[in-house]
Amino acid sequence: MSTETHTARLVRAAAMQVLTLHLDELTDLAVERTLGDEPGYTGGPVSKDDLRHHMDRTLRLALTRLVGGPVPETLAGAAFDVGTLRARQRVPLPTVLHSFRIDLRMLWGALVSEGRLLSPLERLDFLELSSVMVWETVEASTEEVVRGYQVAQEGMEELRSAAFDQLLIEGAQNELTVDNASQLLGLPVLGSYLCIVGSFPVPRPDLIADCTDRLHSAGLAHHFGWYGHELRAIVHLPDDRPDVTSHLTALSGHICAVVDANGLTRVPRAIRLARTAVDGRGDPGVRHVRDTWLQVIAAGNAEISDAVYQAAFGPLTTLTEYERTAILETVGDLVAHGGTIADIAGRTYRHRNTVRRRLKDFTELTGLDLARTADLATTALAFSVWHNQNSVRARTASQT
């Protein structure tokens, strides 16, 4: 016990020497080592002066704890403060923790240097105990850094979510709202954006984590958020406009719509359009609005959609199931693929006269002549509503 106490005193005395005589030198070495070993601190939001100021404080805190004296109130929150600051500066947490591992090596190296004149036996005990004491001290600071980082992230996430919500409410009319969202989300006001809306029976943060990891690895700035069960997200696109949907495969089991926007000001409109596209679909998958215009139009007004559907499908209710299915087969093929009667006959394996008769029956029953562009468009819209209804029923049945 006496040897242990004596060794602890030696460690504290060495820590006092470093604190009072060599702290500036130790801090400079730690800064240079960090800038050399950790790319996350070069060319980013943390200046060299910023890094040095906070390394001085955290090293001073660690040495004060090693000495065993009271920690000044102005210094007690140094580790927590740097964690909070680095989170707000968007420095990745692994980068912050790496800098603390560098602190550990530099601090222990300074203590070892102070103990170089000890006797062999004292030096052996000194090295063993000092490594333990330094490790425990730095670990205590690391825990405070992590806690500060997490608290700041939670607070920043709330601020970012609020800024994004405000952007969607009044972004097209309020320049200050757009600028505030740009700063908090870390996204430029100008540039191309991909806007995503998804429908989820239950929010799935795990799927979003997969997407954000992929987007981060690709160097694509983004923001994902939830509004109830609705996913709303934006991704900033570089000039070469990569295929972002390849990074969103985790969402493919849910109905998700994608819309382009030119600048943050246009994001609210794009999100509204994407929401309408989602409402108009019953099939899962991440699909661009340009591939689903009919569904979007059908979803734009429920009363109009129902009226168009009734115009094309209502008169068919007087037919037998067989007759109705036969007509829908032929008309549906024309709507989906176009072409001549011969084309339809070849695709559906029916005689041309059969195809002609079915198209004629459809026109007589509904008044919609598919040879006319307007009537063909009306019928195509009605079929879009019909397909969506079938998809919704099938999905509902699979969930019960």
Stockholm file with secondary structure:
# STOCKHOLM 1.0

chainA/1-400         MSTETHTARLVRAAAMQVLTLHLDELTDLAVERTLGDEPGYTGGPVSKDDLRHHMDRTLRLALTRLVGGPVPETLAGAAFDVGTLRARQRVPLPTVLHSFRIDLRMLWGALVSEGRLLSPLERLDFLELSSVMVWETVEASTEEVVRGYQVAQEGMEELRSAAFDQLLIEGAQNELTVDNASQLLGLPVLGSYLCIVGSFPVPRPDLIADCTDRLHSAGLAHHFGWYGHELRAIVHLPDDRPDVTSHLTALSGHICAVVDANGLTRVPRAIRLARTAVDGRGDPGVRHVRDTWLQVIAAGNAEISDAVYQAAFGPLTTLTEYERTAILETVGDLVAHGGTIADIAGRTYRHRNTVRRRLKDFTELTGLDLARTADLATTALAFSVWHNQNSVRARTASQT
#=GR chainA/1-400 SS CHHHHHHHHHHHHHHHHIIIIIHHHHHHHHHHHHHHHCGGGSSSSCCHHHHHHHHHHHHHHHHHHHHTSCCCHHHHTHHHHHHHHHHHTTCCHHHHHHHHHHHHHHHHHHHHHHTTTSCHHHHHHHHHHHHHHHHHHHHHHHHHHHHHHHHHHHHHHHHHHHHHHHHHHHTTTCHHHHHHHHHHHTCCSSSEEEEEEEECSSCCHHHHHHHHHHHHHTTCCEEEEEETTEEEEEEEECTTCCCGGGGCGGGTTSEEEEEEEESGGGHHHHHHHHHHHHHTCCSCEEEEGGGCHHHHHHHHCHHHHHHHHHHHHGGGGGSCHHHHHHHHHHHHHHHHHCCCHHHHHHHHTCCHHHHHHHHHHHHHHHCCCTTSHHHHHHHHHHHHHHHHHHHHHHHHHHHC
#=GC SS_cons         CHHHHHHHHHHHHHHHHIIIIIHHHHHHHHHHHHHHHCGGGSSSSCCHHHHHHHHHHHHHHHHHHHHTSCCCHHHHTHHHHHHHHHHHTTCCHHHHHHHHHHHHHHHHHHHHHHTTTSCHHHHHHHHHHHHHHHHHHHHHHHHHHHHHHHHHHHHHHHHHHHHHHHHHHHTTTCHHHHHHHHHHHTCCSSSEEEEEEEECSSCCHHHHHHHHHHHHHTTCCEEEEEETTEEEEEEEECTTCCCGGGGCGGGTTSEEEEEEEESGGGHHHHHHHHHHHHHTCCSCEEEEGGGCHHHHHHHHCHHHHHHHHHHHHGGGGGSCHHHHHHHHHHHHHHHHHCCCHHHHHHHHTCCHHHHHHHHHHHHHHHCCCTTSHHHHHHHHHHHHHHHHHHHHHHHHHHHC
//
